[in-house]
Amino acid sequence: MATVVVISVDGQGGLWVADLDAGTVLPLPVPKAGGLKVVTDLRATGATVTKGVNVAVTVKSAEAAFSGHYDG
């Protein structure tokens, strides 16, 4: 099973790589080619792209998430 996800948030620029095993989140350089370039181009038009993710929600803070709250 994949333990790395590429994420972005509406209204924020750029993509991020979250390595769940390492517990890290790092900015991803702007893709110049390949599948992530296509995703980046689609995102720029307002599209939402998901694959292999079954939950993704935004929260105001980590504290809100740990308390069970999300922006819904």
N, CA, C and O atoms as CSV, one atom per row, in Angstrom:
chain,resi,resn,atom,element,x,y,z
A,1,MET,N,N,0.835,-1.174,0.000
A,1,MET,CA,C,0.000,0.000,0.000
A,1,MET,C,C,0.887,1.248,0.000
A,1,MET,O,O,1.934,1.280,0.647
A,2,ALA,N,N,0.458,2.254,-0.723
A,2,ALA,CA,C,1.207,3.507,-0.804
A,2,ALA,C,C,1.198,4.216,0.548
A,2,ALA,O,O,0.175,4.266,1.230
A,3,THR,N,N,2.340,4.756,0.916
A,3,THR,CA,C,2.426,5.523,2.153
A,3,THR,C,C,2.898,6.952,1.893
A,3,THR,O,O,3.300,7.664,2.813
A,4,VAL,N,N,2.841,7.356,0.625
A,4,VAL,CA,C,3.197,8.722,0.241
A,4,VAL,C,C,2.037,9.282,-0.572
A,4,VAL,O,O,1.533,8.619,-1.478
A,5,VAL,N,N,1.611,10.507,-0.247
A,5,VAL,CA,C,0.533,11.142,-0.999
A,5,VAL,C,C,0.974,12.527,-1.431
A,5,VAL,O,O,1.740,13.195,-0.737
A,6,VAL,N,N,0.483,12.949,-2.585
A,6,VAL,CA,C,0.698,14.305,-3.080
A,6,VAL,C,C,-0.598,15.055,-2.815
A,6,VAL,O,O,-1.673,14.604,-3.210
A,7,ILE,N,N,-0.495,16.196,-2.149
A,7,ILE,CA,C,-1.692,16.935,-1.753
A,7,ILE,C,C,-1.577,18.407,-2.135
A,7,ILE,O,O,-0.488,18.930,-2.367
A,8,SER,N,N,-2.727,19.047,-2.190
A,8,SER,CA,C,-2.813,20.495,-2.349
A,8,SER,C,C,-4.110,20.936,-1.685
A,8,SER,O,O,-4.986,20.117,-1.406
A,9,VAL,N,N,-4.223,22.224,-1.437
A,9,VAL,CA,C,-5.396,22.778,-0.779
A,9,VAL,C,C,-5.923,23.926,-1.622
A,9,VAL,O,O,-5.153,24.765,-2.091
A,10,ASP,N,N,-7.251,23.962,-1.817
A,10,ASP,CA,C,-7.877,25.072,-2.538
A,10,ASP,C,C,-7.374,26.406,-2.004
A,10,ASP,O,O,-7.297,26.611,-0.793
A,11,GLY,N,N,-7.038,27.299,-2.906
A,11,GLY,CA,C,-6.609,28.635,-2.511
A,11,GLY,C,C,-5.138,28.742,-2.154
A,11,GLY,O,O,-4.640,29.842,-1.917
A,12,GLN,N,N,-4.438,27.627,-2.113
A,12,GLN,CA,C,-3.009,27.624,-1.808
A,12,GLN,C,C,-2.248,27.183,-3.056
A,12,GLN,O,O,-2.717,26.316,-3.793
A,13,GLY,N,N,-1.129,27.748,-3.289
A,13,GLY,CA,C,-0.329,27.364,-4.438
A,13,GLY,C,C,0.512,26.136,-4.156
A,13,GLY,O,O,0.864,25.861,-3.009
A,14,GLY,N,N,0.825,25.411,-5.192
A,14,GLY,CA,C,1.778,24.323,-5.088
A,14,GLY,C,C,1.230,22.998,-4.603
A,14,GLY,O,O,0.106,22.887,-4.114
A,15,LEU,N,N,2.083,22.000,-4.762
A,15,LEU,CA,C,1.786,20.644,-4.312
A,15,LEU,C,C,2.730,20.296,-3.172
A,15,LEU,O,O,3.812,20.868,-3.041
A,16,TRP,N,N,2.301,19.353,-2.357
A,16,TRP,CA,C,3.082,18.887,-1.214
A,16,TRP,C,C,3.157,17.368,-1.249
A,16,TRP,O,O,2.228,16.702,-1.704
A,17,VAL,N,N,4.265,16.829,-0.769
A,17,VAL,CA,C,4.436,15.386,-0.657
A,17,VAL,C,C,4.421,15.036,0.831
A,17,VAL,O,O,5.263,15.499,1.600
A,18,ALA,N,N,3.457,14.220,1.216
A,18,ALA,CA,C,3.355,13.756,2.602
A,18,ALA,C,C,3.818,12.302,2.657
A,18,ALA,O,O,3.199,11.423,2.058
A,19,ASP,N,N,4.901,12.060,3.374
A,19,ASP,CA,C,5.418,10.706,3.574
A,19,ASP,C,C,4.898,10.242,4.927
A,19,ASP,O,O,5.392,10.667,5.972
A,20,LEU,N,N,3.906,9.374,4.901
A,20,LEU,CA,C,3.246,8.962,6.127
A,20,LEU,C,C,4.157,8.134,7.028
A,20,LEU,O,O,4.058,8.225,8.251
A,21,ASP,N,N,5.037,7.335,6.447
A,21,ASP,CA,C,5.970,6.547,7.257
A,21,ASP,C,C,6.982,7.441,7.968
A,21,ASP,O,O,7.278,7.240,9.146
A,22,ALA,N,N,7.508,8.425,7.246
A,22,ALA,CA,C,8.516,9.317,7.818
A,22,ALA,C,C,7.893,10.418,8.670
A,22,ALA,O,O,8.577,11.031,9.491
A,23,GLY,N,N,6.591,10.673,8.478
A,23,GLY,CA,C,5.929,11.749,9.215
A,23,GLY,C,C,6.348,13.121,8.739
A,23,GLY,O,O,6.436,14.063,9.527
A,24,THR,N,N,6.609,13.234,7.432
A,24,THR,CA,C,7.060,14.510,6.884
A,24,THR,C,C,6.124,15.002,5.786
A,24,THR,O,O,5.441,14.219,5.126
A,25,VAL,N,N,6.112,16.311,5.613
A,25,VAL,CA,C,5.404,16.950,4.506
A,25,VAL,C,C,6.345,17.990,3.924
A,25,VAL,O,O,6.794,18.899,4.622
A,26,LEU,N,N,6.640,17.844,2.630
A,26,LEU,CA,C,7.588,18.737,1.971
A,26,LEU,C,C,6.991,19.304,0.692
A,26,LEU,O,O,6.202,18.630,0.030
A,27,PRO,N,N,7.359,20.550,0.327
A,27,PRO,CA,C,6.872,21.105,-0.939
A,27,PRO,C,C,7.453,20.319,-2.109
A,27,PRO,O,O,8.614,19.912,-2.083
A,28,LEU,N,N,6.640,20.114,-3.124
A,28,LEU,CA,C,7.059,19.417,-4.341
A,28,LEU,C,C,7.418,20.457,-5.389
A,28,LEU,O,O,6.611,21.342,-5.673
A,29,PRO,N,N,8.605,20.374,-5.968
A,29,PRO,CA,C,8.925,21.304,-7.056
A,29,PRO,C,C,7.868,21.200,-8.165
A,29,PRO,O,O,7.288,20.134,-8.378
A,30,VAL,N,N,7.627,22.294,-8.855
A,30,VAL,CA,C,6.627,22.310,-9.922
A,30,VAL,C,C,6.993,21.262,-10.968
A,30,VAL,O,O,8.074,21.331,-11.553
A,31,PRO,N,N,6.108,20.292,-11.215
A,31,PRO,CA,C,6.399,19.254,-12.218
A,31,PRO,C,C,6.498,19.870,-13.620
A,31,PRO,O,O,5.683,20.711,-13.998
A,32,LYS,N,N,7.495,19.443,-14.372
A,32,LYS,CA,C,7.687,19.956,-15.732
A,32,LYS,C,C,7.182,18.985,-16.788
A,32,LYS,O,O,7.015,19.363,-17.947
A,33,ALA,N,N,6.936,17.730,-16.398
A,33,ALA,CA,C,6.452,16.710,-17.331
A,33,ALA,C,C,5.814,15.577,-16.536
A,33,ALA,O,O,5.937,15.513,-15.313
A,34,GLY,N,N,5.137,14.694,-17.246
A,34,GLY,CA,C,4.583,13.498,-16.620
A,34,GLY,C,C,3.195,13.692,-16.033
A,34,GLY,O,O,2.545,14.718,-16.231
A,35,GLY,N,N,2.772,12.684,-15.314
A,35,GLY,CA,C,1.424,12.663,-14.758
A,35,GLY,C,C,1.140,13.791,-13.787
A,35,GLY,O,O,0.041,14.346,-13.789
A,36,LEU,N,N,2.123,14.144,-12.948
A,36,LEU,CA,C,1.875,15.240,-12.004
A,36,LEU,C,C,1.802,16.591,-12.702
A,36,LEU,O,O,1.167,17.512,-12.188
A,37,LYS,N,N,2.439,16.728,-13.859
A,37,LYS,CA,C,2.285,17.964,-14.651
A,37,LYS,C,C,0.844,18.077,-15.129
A,37,LYS,O,O,0.261,19.161,-15.103
A,38,VAL,N,N,0.272,16.964,-15.562
A,38,VAL,CA,C,-1.130,16.950,-15.992
A,38,VAL,C,C,-2.037,17.320,-14.818
A,38,VAL,O,O,-2.966,18.112,-14.972
A,39,VAL,N,N,-1.767,16.751,-13.657
A,39,VAL,CA,C,-2.567,17.057,-12.464
A,39,VAL,C,C,-2.450,18.540,-12.119
A,39,VAL,O,O,-3.448,19.187,-11.801
A,40,THR,N,N,-1.239,19.072,-12.181
A,40,THR,CA,C,-1.026,20.490,-11.892
A,40,THR,C,C,-1.804,21.371,-12.866
A,40,THR,O,O,-2.409,22.364,-12.462
A,41,ASP,N,N,-1.788,21.010,-14.141
A,41,ASP,CA,C,-2.529,21.770,-15.150
A,41,ASP,C,C,-4.034,21.697,-14.898
A,41,ASP,O,O,-4.733,22.703,-15.014
A,42,LEU,N,N,-4.531,20.515,-14.555
A,42,LEU,CA,C,-5.956,20.370,-14.247
A,42,LEU,C,C,-6.329,21.187,-13.015
A,42,LEU,O,O,-7.365,21.850,-12.990
A,43,ARG,N,N,-5.491,21.135,-12.011
A,43,ARG,CA,C,-5.742,21.891,-10.775
A,43,ARG,C,C,-5.848,23.388,-11.071
A,43,ARG,O,O,-6.667,24.084,-10.471
A,44,ALA,N,N,-5.031,23.876,-11.984
A,44,ALA,CA,C,-5.046,25.296,-12.341
A,44,ALA,C,C,-6.375,25.717,-12.962
A,44,ALA,O,O,-6.729,26.896,-12.930
A,45,THR,N,N,-7.115,24.759,-13.526
A,45,THR,CA,C,-8.425,25.069,-14.111
A,45,THR,C,C,-9.558,24.933,-13.103
A,45,THR,O,O,-10.720,25.178,-13.428
A,46,GLY,N,N,-9.213,24.538,-11.871
A,46,GLY,CA,C,-10.231,24.381,-10.842
A,46,GLY,C,C,-10.667,22.944,-10.630
A,46,GLY,O,O,-11.548,22.682,-9.811
A,47,ALA,N,N,-10.066,22.009,-11.352
A,47,ALA,CA,C,-10.445,20.602,-11.218
A,47,ALA,C,C,-9.915,20.024,-9.905
A,47,ALA,O,O,-8.898,20.469,-9.373
A,48,THR,N,N,-10.628,19.031,-9.406
A,48,THR,CA,C,-10.183,18.249,-8.259
A,48,THR,C,C,-9.820,16.860,-8.761
A,48,THR,O,O,-10.615,16.215,-9.445
A,49,VAL,N,N,-8.631,16.405,-8.426
A,49,VAL,CA,C,-8.153,15.106,-8.880
A,49,VAL,C,C,-7.892,14.237,-7.653
A,49,VAL,O,O,-7.149,14.632,-6.754
A,50,THR,N,N,-8.505,13.051,-7.618
A,50,THR,CA,C,-8.255,12.110,-6.528
A,50,THR,C,C,-7.992,10.729,-7.099
A,50,THR,O,O,-8.584,10.333,-8.103
A,51,LYS,N,N,-7.108,10.011,-6.457
A,51,LYS,CA,C,-6.850,8.625,-6.829
A,51,LYS,C,C,-6.283,7.922,-5.600
A,51,LYS,O,O,-5.246,8.328,-5.075
A,52,GLY,N,N,-6.945,6.892,-5.150
A,52,GLY,CA,C,-6.457,6.109,-4.039
A,52,GLY,C,C,-6.606,6.764,-2.681
A,52,GLY,O,O,-5.995,6.321,-1.708
A,53,VAL,N,N,-7.412,7.812,-2.601
A,53,VAL,CA,C,-7.649,8.507,-1.331
A,53,VAL,C,C,-9.121,8.328,-0.985
A,53,VAL,O,O,-9.991,8.590,-1.815
A,54,ASN,N,N,-9.406,7.881,0.245
A,54,ASN,CA,C,-10.812,7.706,0.592
A,54,ASN,C,C,-11.316,8.721,1.607
A,54,ASN,O,O,-12.513,8.756,1.891
A,55,VAL,N,N,-10.433,9.548,2.160
A,55,VAL,CA,C,-10.847,10.648,3.024
A,55,VAL,C,C,-9.870,11.802,2.826
A,55,VAL,O,O,-8.655,11.609,2.880
A,56,ALA,N,N,-10.396,12.985,2.601
A,56,ALA,CA,C,-9.580,14.198,2.545
A,56,ALA,C,C,-10.480,15.366,2.921
A,56,ALA,O,O,-11.435,15.675,2.208
A,57,VAL,N,N,-10.178,16.004,4.027
A,57,VAL,CA,C,-10.957,17.148,4.483
A,57,VAL,C,C,-10.003,18.230,4.976
A,57,VAL,O,O,-8.880,17.937,5.387
A,58,THR,N,N,-10.453,19.472,4.935
A,58,THR,CA,C,-9.641,20.553,5.486
A,58,THR,C,C,-10.080,20.822,6.918
A,58,THR,O,O,-11.238,20.616,7.283
A,59,VAL,N,N,-9.140,21.282,7.707
A,59,VAL,CA,C,-9.423,21.656,9.093
A,59,VAL,C,C,-8.747,22.986,9.379
A,59,VAL,O,O,-7.783,23.360,8.711
A,60,LYS,N,N,-9.254,23.693,10.369
A,60,LYS,CA,C,-8.700,25.003,10.711
A,60,LYS,C,C,-7.333,24.886,11.383
A,60,LYS,O,O,-6.494,25.776,11.249
A,61,SER,N,N,-7.114,23.791,12.103
A,61,SER,CA,C,-5.853,23.602,12.817
A,61,SER,C,C,-5.676,22.132,13.161
A,61,SER,O,O,-6.622,21.348,13.093
A,62,ALA,N,N,-4.462,21.768,13.530
A,62,ALA,CA,C,-4.209,20.396,13.974
A,62,ALA,C,C,-5.022,20.093,15.222
A,62,ALA,O,O,-5.517,18.979,15.395
A,63,GLU,N,N,-5.159,21.085,16.088
A,63,GLU,CA,C,-5.933,20.887,17.314
A,63,GLU,C,C,-7.385,20.541,16.988
A,63,GLU,O,O,-7.989,19.692,17.644
A,64,ALA,N,N,-7.938,21.202,15.972
A,64,ALA,CA,C,-9.323,20.909,15.575
A,64,ALA,C,C,-9.434,19.471,15.071
A,64,ALA,O,O,-10.388,18.765,15.400
A,65,ALA,N,N,-8.462,19.044,14.278
A,65,ALA,CA,C,-8.489,17.671,13.764
A,65,ALA,C,C,-8.413,16.666,14.909
A,65,ALA,O,O,-9.183,15.706,14.946
A,66,PHE,N,N,-7.495,16.882,15.836
A,66,PHE,CA,C,-7.352,15.958,16.962
A,66,PHE,C,C,-8.588,15.967,17.858
A,66,PHE,O,O,-8.823,15.014,18.602
A,67,SER,N,N,-9.378,17.038,17.792
A,67,SER,CA,C,-10.621,17.110,18.556
A,67,SER,C,C,-11.796,16.510,17.786
A,67,SER,O,O,-12.908,16.434,18.310
A,68,GLY,N,N,-11.555,16.083,16.543
A,68,GLY,CA,C,-12.603,15.466,15.744
A,68,GLY,C,C,-13.396,16.432,14.897
A,68,GLY,O,O,-14.449,16.061,14.376
A,69,HIS,N,N,-12.931,17.661,14.737
A,69,HIS,CA,C,-13.644,18.673,13.942
A,69,HIS,C,C,-13.008,18.845,12.573
A,69,HIS,O,O,-11.799,18.677,12.415
A,70,TYR,N,N,-13.823,19.178,11.592
A,70,TYR,CA,C,-13.319,19.552,10.273
A,70,TYR,C,C,-14.280,20.547,9.651
A,70,TYR,O,O,-15.423,20.688,10.086
A,71,ASP,N,N,-13.793,21.241,8.615
A,71,ASP,CA,C,-14.606,22.231,7.918
A,71,ASP,C,C,-15.502,21.483,6.935
A,71,ASP,O,O,-15.039,21.070,5.872
A,72,GLY,N,N,-16.770,21.304,7.274
A,72,GLY,CA,C,-17.620,20.496,6.420
A,72,GLY,C,C,-18.914,21.057,6.104
A,72,GLY,O,O,-19.696,20.436,5.385
